[in-house]
Amino acid sequence: MHPLTWDGAAWLEQLDKETLLKMYKNMVLLNSMDIVLYEAQRQGRISFYMTSYGEEATHMGSAAALTMEDVVYGQYREAGVLMYRDFSLDEFMNQCYSNDLDYGKGRQMPVHYGSRAHNFQTISSPLGTQIPQAAGSAYALKQAGKQAVAICFFGEGAASEGDFHAALNIAATTEAPVIFFCRNNGYAISTPAKEQYRGDGIASRGHGYGMDTIRVDGNDVLAVYNAVKEARRIAVEKGRPVLIEALTYRMSHHSTSDDSAAYRSKQELAEWQKRESPIARFRRYVESRGFWSEEEDVAYRKEARADVLKAFAKAEKRKKPSVTHLFTDVYDDVPQHLQEQRAELERLMAEYPEHYTTDDYAAKA
């Protein structure tokens, strides 16, 4: 492992009021969006959702340390990185509702965001597939002479996948400028860390691949910022991969398909919420700098919820993507067998409109 040198106060000069408040406001906005969409899933208005309660600092701290030239590979709990890059509430809602403005045309589960404009690769459900992909993208950036990195987010559960080890070895041997960012939130769905591995977390694995490794308090947004900023410098200037392990805590259920009360106590959760809430910690900091106040906080939280609800209502009213998208975006020239299937579907829809209504779908694309 290569030695790292740190200037512990460096971030104080690097982050101005505007940046600090952007980070804080986005943490609050992400929390507001999570509350609304979680409730919407429980009401049956969207099919699935995953919140980021307790992990907001990993999103905003890392996003603030990157540039728009850096390629992001998320796992499924990195909505805040997109939000910091100005992915709009409308775009979030359109994806979760799988409506006709969804960039994925309704083909992905909710929270599987992606945006070419924001340099954010579309999230994929299979665990760990993004890790070797990020290593490959980073090597491509290096070959092209770009002063940019690929950053790949994943949980400590995904670090048990074979893809994790293959990716770190490839990145180390090719000296690819990639940041592997592990969110160690204590649980791989229902499996606690103590039942998942016997080593010293995930950071120790970086040493085995000869990789620069940083372990950071994942609930301290400024510590995360500092870690990612240094990791990016190493990756760009020295052409080496870096592994970051952010120690955090998932204060929510794994997803709306999970009930964490089955495997952890209410007391454990309450203690973490009281002691380690990233939003509360960062709020105290910006207030101590004189950048924020109780009155501003109350007003902004009200504004954030109103903005989320407005985008939510707009997305819910839109139609689903056109049925014709069942046959698009796989082949450049649609092959004969798909043309025949499309024609057969159109015939059935025309013959039996009472069974195959398209009233809730957008017009033919």
C-alpha positions as CSV (number, residue, x, y, z in Angstrom):
1,M,0.0,0.0,0.0
2,H,1.3,3.4,-0.9
3,P,1.5,5.9,2.0
4,L,-0.9,8.8,2.1
5,T,-0.2,12.2,3.4
6,W,-2.9,14.5,4.8
7,D,-3.5,18.1,5.6
8,G,-6.3,17.8,8.1
9,A,-7.5,21.4,7.8
10,A,-7.2,21.6,4.0
11,W,-11.0,21.4,3.4
12,L,-11.6,24.5,5.5
13,E,-10.1,26.7,2.8
14,Q,-11.5,24.7,-0.1
15,L,-15.2,24.7,0.8
16,D,-17.0,28.1,0.7
17,K,-20.4,29.0,2.0
18,E,-22.1,28.3,-1.3
19,T,-20.7,24.8,-1.6
20,L,-21.4,23.9,2.0
21,L,-25.0,25.0,1.7
22,K,-25.5,23.2,-1.5
23,M,-24.3,20.0,0.2
24,Y,-26.6,20.6,3.2
25,K,-29.7,21.6,1.2
26,N,-29.3,18.5,-1.1
27,M,-29.1,16.3,2.0
28,V,-32.4,17.7,3.2
29,L,-34.0,17.5,-0.2
30,L,-32.9,13.9,-0.7
31,N,-34.4,13.1,2.7
32,S,-37.7,14.8,1.7
33,M,-37.9,12.9,-1.5
34,D,-37.2,9.7,0.3
35,I,-40.1,10.3,2.7
36,V,-42.6,11.1,0.0
37,L,-41.6,8.2,-2.3
38,Y,-41.4,5.7,0.5
39,E,-45.0,6.6,1.5
40,A,-46.0,6.5,-2.2
41,Q,-44.8,2.9,-2.5
42,R,-46.7,1.9,0.7
43,Q,-49.8,3.4,-0.9
44,G,-49.3,1.3,-4.0
45,R,-48.6,4.3,-6.2
46,I,-45.1,3.1,-7.3
47,S,-43.9,-0.5,-7.2
48,F,-40.6,-0.2,-5.3
49,Y,-38.3,2.2,-3.5
50,M,-35.1,2.4,-1.5
51,T,-34.3,5.3,0.8
52,S,-30.9,6.7,1.8
53,Y,-31.7,7.5,5.5
54,G,-28.4,7.7,7.4
55,E,-26.2,7.6,4.3
56,E,-26.7,11.1,2.9
57,A,-23.2,12.2,3.8
58,T,-21.6,9.5,1.5
59,H,-23.6,11.0,-1.4
60,M,-22.9,14.7,-1.0
61,G,-19.4,14.5,0.3
62,S,-18.3,12.4,-2.6
63,A,-20.3,14.3,-5.2
64,A,-18.8,17.6,-4.2
65,A,-15.3,16.3,-4.6
66,L,-15.8,15.1,-8.2
67,T,-16.1,16.9,-11.5
68,M,-18.7,16.4,-14.2
69,E,-16.0,14.7,-16.3
70,D,-15.9,11.9,-13.7
71,V,-18.0,8.8,-14.6
72,V,-20.3,7.5,-11.8
73,Y,-21.3,3.9,-11.4
74,G,-23.9,3.6,-8.6
75,Q,-25.3,0.5,-6.9
76,Y,-28.8,1.7,-6.0
77,R,-28.4,4.0,-3.0
78,E,-26.6,6.9,-4.7
79,A,-29.5,9.2,-5.7
80,G,-27.9,12.1,-3.9
81,V,-24.9,12.0,-6.2
82,L,-27.2,12.6,-9.1
83,M,-29.1,15.2,-7.2
84,Y,-25.9,17.1,-6.4
85,R,-25.2,17.0,-10.2
86,D,-28.6,18.8,-10.7
87,F,-30.6,15.8,-11.9
88,S,-34.1,17.4,-11.3
89,L,-36.9,16.2,-9.1
90,D,-39.0,15.8,-12.2
91,E,-36.4,13.4,-13.6
92,F,-36.3,11.4,-10.4
93,M,-40.1,11.2,-10.3
94,N,-40.4,10.3,-14.0
95,Q,-38.1,7.3,-13.5
96,C,-39.9,6.1,-10.4
97,Y,-43.2,6.3,-12.1
98,S,-41.9,4.8,-15.3
99,N,-43.9,7.3,-17.3
100,D,-43.4,8.5,-20.9
101,L,-40.7,10.9,-19.9
102,D,-38.6,8.2,-18.1
103,Y,-35.2,8.0,-19.9
104,G,-35.4,4.2,-19.5
105,K,-38.8,4.1,-21.1
106,G,-40.3,2.1,-18.2
107,R,-37.9,-0.8,-18.6
108,Q,-36.2,-0.5,-15.2
109,M,-37.4,-0.8,-11.6
110,P,-37.8,2.5,-9.6
111,V,-34.5,4.0,-8.3
112,H,-32.6,2.5,-11.2
113,Y,-31.6,6.0,-12.4
114,G,-29.2,6.9,-15.3
115,S,-28.3,10.0,-17.2
116,R,-25.9,10.5,-20.0
117,A,-26.0,14.3,-19.4
118,H,-25.0,13.8,-15.8
119,N,-22.3,11.2,-16.6
120,F,-24.1,8.7,-14.4
121,Q,-24.3,5.1,-15.7
122,T,-27.7,3.5,-15.5
123,I,-28.0,1.4,-12.3
124,S,-28.3,-2.4,-12.7
125,S,-30.1,-4.7,-10.3
126,P,-27.6,-7.6,-10.3
127,L,-25.2,-7.1,-7.4
128,G,-21.6,-6.1,-8.2
129,T,-21.7,-5.9,-12.0
130,Q,-20.8,-2.2,-11.9
131,I,-17.5,-2.8,-10.2
132,P,-15.5,-4.4,-13.1
133,Q,-17.3,-2.0,-15.5
134,A,-15.9,0.9,-13.6
135,A,-12.4,-0.5,-13.8
136,G,-12.8,-0.8,-17.5
137,S,-14.2,2.7,-17.9
138,A,-11.3,4.1,-15.9
139,Y,-8.7,2.3,-18.1
140,A,-10.5,3.8,-21.1
141,L,-10.2,7.3,-19.6
142,K,-6.5,6.6,-19.0
143,Q,-5.9,5.5,-22.6
144,A,-7.7,8.5,-23.9
145,G,-5.5,10.9,-21.8
146,K,-8.5,12.3,-19.8
147,Q,-7.9,14.0,-16.5
148,A,-10.9,12.2,-15.0
149,V,-11.8,9.2,-12.9
150,A,-14.5,6.6,-12.7
151,I,-16.0,6.2,-9.2
152,C,-17.9,3.1,-8.3
153,F,-20.2,2.8,-5.3
154,F,-21.2,-0.4,-3.7
155,G,-22.1,-1.9,-0.3
156,E,-20.0,-4.2,1.9
157,G,-22.3,-7.0,0.8
158,A,-21.3,-6.5,-2.8
159,A,-17.7,-6.8,-1.7
160,S,-18.4,-10.5,-1.1
161,E,-19.1,-11.0,-4.8
162,G,-16.4,-12.3,-7.1
163,D,-16.8,-9.2,-9.3
164,F,-15.3,-7.1,-6.5
165,H,-12.0,-9.1,-6.4
166,A,-11.7,-9.3,-10.2
167,A,-12.3,-5.5,-10.5
168,L,-9.7,-4.6,-7.9
169,N,-7.1,-6.9,-9.4
170,I,-7.7,-5.5,-12.9
171,A,-7.6,-1.9,-11.7
172,A,-4.4,-2.5,-9.7
173,T,-2.5,-4.2,-12.5
174,T,-3.6,-1.7,-15.2
175,E,-3.2,1.2,-12.9
176,A,-6.6,2.5,-13.8
177,P,-7.8,5.8,-12.3
178,V,-10.8,4.5,-10.5
179,I,-12.2,5.1,-7.0
180,F,-13.9,2.1,-5.4
181,F,-16.2,3.6,-2.8
182,C,-17.6,1.0,-0.4
183,R,-20.6,2.1,1.8
184,N,-20.2,-0.2,4.8
185,N,-23.6,0.4,6.4
186,G,-23.5,-2.6,8.7
187,Y,-26.0,-4.8,6.9
188,A,-26.1,-6.6,3.6
189,I,-29.8,-6.6,3.5
190,S,-30.5,-8.7,6.6
191,T,-27.0,-10.1,7.1
192,P,-25.0,-8.1,9.7
193,A,-21.3,-7.4,9.0
194,K,-20.2,-9.7,11.9
195,E,-21.8,-12.6,10.0
196,Q,-20.4,-11.7,6.6
197,Y,-16.6,-11.5,7.1
198,R,-13.9,-12.0,9.7
199,G,-11.4,-9.5,8.4
200,D,-11.0,-5.9,9.3
201,G,-13.8,-4.5,7.2
202,I,-13.4,-3.9,3.5
203,A,-10.4,-1.6,3.7
204,S,-8.0,-4.4,4.5
205,R,-8.7,-6.0,1.2
206,G,-7.3,-3.1,-0.7
207,H,-3.9,-3.7,0.9
208,G,-3.9,-7.2,-0.6
209,Y,-4.1,-5.7,-4.1
210,G,-1.4,-3.2,-3.5
211,M,-3.9,-0.4,-3.6
212,D,-4.1,3.0,-1.8
213,T,-6.8,2.6,0.8
214,I,-8.7,5.1,2.9
215,R,-11.2,4.4,5.7
216,V,-13.4,7.3,6.6
217,D,-16.3,8.3,8.9
218,G,-19.1,7.9,6.4
219,N,-21.5,10.0,8.5
220,D,-19.2,13.1,8.4
221,V,-19.8,14.8,5.0
222,L,-16.7,16.8,5.2
223,A,-14.5,13.8,6.0
224,V,-16.0,12.0,3.0
225,Y,-15.3,15.0,0.8
226,N,-11.7,15.2,2.0
227,A,-11.2,11.4,1.4
228,V,-12.7,11.5,-2.1
229,K,-10.8,14.6,-3.1
230,E,-7.5,13.0,-2.1
231,A,-8.5,9.7,-3.8
232,R,-9.3,11.6,-7.0
233,R,-5.9,13.4,-6.8
234,I,-4.1,10.1,-6.5
235,A,-6.1,8.5,-9.3
236,V,-5.6,11.4,-11.7
237,E,-2.0,12.6,-10.9
238,K,-0.5,9.2,-10.1
239,G,-2.7,7.0,-12.3
240,R,-3.5,4.6,-9.5
241,P,-6.8,3.1,-8.2
242,V,-8.0,3.9,-4.6
243,L,-10.3,2.0,-2.3
244,I,-12.4,4.0,0.1
245,E,-14.4,2.4,2.9
246,A,-17.0,4.7,4.4
247,L,-18.3,3.5,7.7
248,T,-21.9,4.5,8.0
249,Y,-25.2,3.0,9.1
250,R,-28.4,2.2,7.2
251,M,-31.2,3.8,9.2
252,S,-33.9,2.5,6.9
253,H,-35.1,-0.9,5.8
254,H,-33.0,-2.3,2.9
255,S,-35.9,-1.5,0.6
256,T,-39.7,-1.5,0.6
257,S,-39.5,-5.2,0.3
258,D,-37.7,-5.5,3.6
259,D,-38.6,-5.2,7.3
260,S,-35.4,-4.6,9.3
261,A,-37.3,-5.1,12.6
262,A,-36.8,-8.8,11.9
263,Y,-33.1,-8.6,12.4
264,R,-32.2,-5.5,14.5
265,S,-33.7,-3.9,17.6
266,K,-35.5,-0.6,17.8
267,Q,-33.0,0.4,20.5
268,E,-30.0,-0.1,18.1
269,L,-31.7,2.0,15.5
270,A,-32.7,4.8,18.0
271,E,-29.2,5.0,19.3
272,W,-27.7,5.5,15.8
273,Q,-30.4,8.1,14.9
274,K,-29.6,10.1,18.0
275,R,-25.8,9.9,17.8
276,E,-24.9,9.6,14.1
277,S,-27.5,11.4,11.9
278,P,-25.4,12.9,9.1
279,I,-27.9,15.7,8.4
280,A,-28.0,16.7,12.1
281,R,-24.2,16.7,12.4
282,F,-23.7,18.8,9.3
283,R,-26.5,21.2,10.2
284,R,-24.7,21.9,13.5
285,Y,-21.5,22.6,11.6
286,V,-23.0,25.1,9.0
287,E,-24.9,26.8,11.9
288,S,-21.6,27.1,13.8
289,R,-20.0,28.8,10.8
290,G,-22.9,31.3,10.8
291,F,-24.1,30.1,7.4
292,W,-27.5,28.7,8.5
293,S,-30.2,29.3,11.1
294,E,-33.2,27.6,12.7
295,E,-35.5,29.9,10.8
296,E,-33.9,29.1,7.5
297,D,-34.0,25.4,8.2
298,V,-37.7,25.4,8.9
299,A,-38.4,27.4,5.8
300,Y,-36.2,25.3,3.5
301,R,-37.6,22.0,4.8
302,K,-41.1,23.3,4.0
303,E,-40.0,24.4,0.5
304,A,-38.2,21.1,-0.2
305,R,-41.3,19.1,0.6
306,A,-43.5,21.3,-1.5
307,D,-41.1,21.0,-4.4
308,V,-41.0,17.2,-4.1
309,L,-44.8,17.0,-3.9
310,K,-45.2,19.2,-7.0
311,A,-42.9,17.0,-9.1
312,F,-44.6,13.9,-7.7
313,A,-48.0,15.1,-8.8
314,K,-46.8,16.0,-12.3
315,A,-45.1,12.6,-12.8
316,E,-48.1,10.6,-11.5
317,K,-50.5,12.2,-14.0
318,R,-48.4,11.3,-17.1
319,K,-49.1,8.3,-19.3
320,K,-46.9,5.2,-19.5
321,P,-44.4,4.9,-22.3
322,S,-45.7,3.9,-25.7
323,V,-46.3,0.2,-26.2
324,T,-44.1,0.3,-29.3
325,H,-41.1,0.6,-27.0
326,L,-41.4,-3.1,-26.4
327,F,-39.6,-3.6,-29.7
328,T,-37.1,-0.7,-29.7
329,D,-33.5,0.0,-28.5
330,V,-32.2,-3.6,-28.9
331,Y,-31.5,-3.8,-32.6
332,D,-30.5,-1.0,-34.9
333,D,-32.6,-2.7,-37.6
334,V,-35.5,-4.6,-36.2
335,P,-35.2,-8.2,-37.3
336,Q,-38.0,-10.1,-39.1
337,H,-39.2,-12.1,-36.1
338,L,-39.7,-9.0,-34.0
339,Q,-41.5,-7.2,-36.8
340,E,-43.9,-10.2,-37.0
341,Q,-44.4,-10.1,-33.2
342,R,-45.1,-6.3,-33.3
343,A,-47.6,-6.8,-36.2
344,E,-49.3,-9.6,-34.2
345,L,-49.6,-7.4,-31.1
346,E,-51.0,-4.5,-33.1
347,R,-53.6,-6.9,-34.7
348,L,-54.7,-8.2,-31.3
349,M,-54.9,-4.7,-29.8
350,A,-57.1,-3.6,-32.7
351,E,-59.3,-6.7,-32.7
352,Y,-59.8,-6.8,-28.9
353,P,-59.6,-3.2,-27.7
354,E,-61.7,-4.0,-24.6
355,H,-58.9,-6.3,-23.4
356,Y,-55.9,-4.4,-24.8
357,T,-56.6,-0.8,-24.1
358,T,-53.8,1.7,-24.5
359,D,-55.6,4.7,-22.9
360,D,-53.0,4.9,-20.2
361,Y,-50.1,4.7,-22.6
362,A,-48.5,7.4,-24.7
363,A,-49.2,7.5,-28.5
364,K,-47.2,5.4,-30.9
365,A,-43.6,6.6,-30.8
